Amino acid sequence: MTDELQRWLKESALPLRSLDAGASDNDLEPLRHVLDDVRVLGMGEATHGTAEFFRLKHRLLGFSSVKWVSPPWPWKPAPPPRGRSTTTS
């Protein structure tokens, strides 16, 4: 790692406080500004099956879907297709 990259990381990186879903989103708040105009967010992982990647993605999906991608209008679910009941027997 170059000295320049190390310096940039030291100045720019913000620590994540937890990988646990349901943890406070305070440490993710800086992402709101960074991702403000993003319409599609792809989340991959460096390896398949690594628990930490999946835990982090779970947190990020929760943060982005609830706080960041909230629709700007009052959302209402679509009505059921014609001839179908919404009740179960």
PLY file of the C-alpha trace (Angstrom):
ply
format ascii 1.0
element vertex 89
property float x
property float y
property float z
element edge 88
property int vertex1
property int vertex2
end_header
0.00 0.00 0.00
1.42 3.36 -0.97
2.00 6.13 1.55
-0.49 8.29 -0.36
-3.22 5.65 -0.06
-2.49 5.13 3.62
-2.74 8.88 4.22
-6.04 9.11 2.31
-7.51 6.19 4.27
-6.42 7.70 7.58
-8.06 11.03 6.67
-11.20 9.64 5.01
-12.16 6.32 6.60
-14.95 6.22 9.15
-15.25 3.20 11.45
-18.27 0.93 11.44
-19.45 0.35 14.99
-21.19 -2.96 14.31
-22.07 -5.51 11.63
-25.24 -6.48 13.46
-28.58 -5.78 11.79
-30.62 -3.54 14.02
-27.56 -1.69 15.34
-27.72 2.10 15.39
-27.39 3.67 11.92
-25.33 6.58 13.22
-22.13 5.16 11.75
-23.82 4.74 8.34
-25.18 8.31 8.17
-22.19 9.65 6.15
-23.31 7.32 3.33
-26.54 9.27 2.92
-24.64 12.22 1.43
-22.31 10.02 -0.64
-25.19 7.99 -2.11
-27.67 10.86 -2.41
-28.14 10.73 -6.21
-27.60 6.98 -6.67
-30.57 5.14 -8.20
-29.10 1.62 -8.34
-26.76 0.23 -5.71
-24.91 -3.01 -6.39
-23.45 -4.89 -3.43
-21.07 -7.72 -4.10
-18.51 -9.40 -1.93
-14.88 -10.38 -2.28
-15.67 -13.98 -1.33
-18.79 -16.09 -1.25
-19.92 -17.40 2.10
-18.06 -14.96 4.35
-20.41 -14.14 7.21
-19.09 -10.61 7.74
-19.91 -9.56 4.17
-23.48 -10.81 4.49
-23.92 -9.15 7.89
-22.67 -5.83 6.51
-24.90 -6.09 3.44
-27.87 -6.83 5.70
-27.17 -3.61 7.63
-26.66 -1.60 4.43
-29.85 -2.91 2.84
-31.83 -2.04 5.94
-30.31 1.45 6.06
-30.76 2.16 2.36
-34.29 0.81 2.04
-35.74 2.42 5.16
-33.88 5.69 5.47
-32.28 6.45 2.13
-34.67 5.22 -0.56
-37.92 6.19 1.10
-40.41 7.33 -1.55
-41.14 11.05 -1.54
-44.90 10.42 -1.66
-47.35 8.62 0.63
-46.95 5.01 -0.49
-50.04 2.85 -0.85
-50.01 -0.82 -1.81
-51.46 -1.77 -5.18
-54.96 -3.24 -5.12
-55.23 -7.02 -5.56
-55.80 -8.33 -9.09
-59.43 -8.56 -10.17
-61.26 -11.60 -8.90
-58.78 -12.25 -6.11
-59.58 -11.74 -2.48
-57.11 -10.30 0.00
-58.59 -12.38 2.81
-57.58 -15.93 3.60
-59.90 -18.61 4.87
0 1
1 2
2 3
3 4
4 5
5 6
6 7
7 8
8 9
9 10
10 11
11 12
12 13
13 14
14 15
15 16
16 17
17 18
18 19
19 20
20 21
21 22
22 23
23 24
24 25
25 26
26 27
27 28
28 29
29 30
30 31
31 32
32 33
33 34
34 35
35 36
36 37
37 38
38 39
39 40
40 41
41 42
42 43
43 44
44 45
45 46
46 47
47 48
48 49
49 50
50 51
51 52
52 53
53 54
54 55
55 56
56 57
57 58
58 59
59 60
60 61
61 62
62 63
63 64
64 65
65 66
66 67
67 68
68 69
69 70
70 71
71 72
72 73
73 74
74 75
75 76
76 77
77 78
78 79
79 80
80 81
81 82
82 83
83 84
84 85
85 86
86 87
87 88
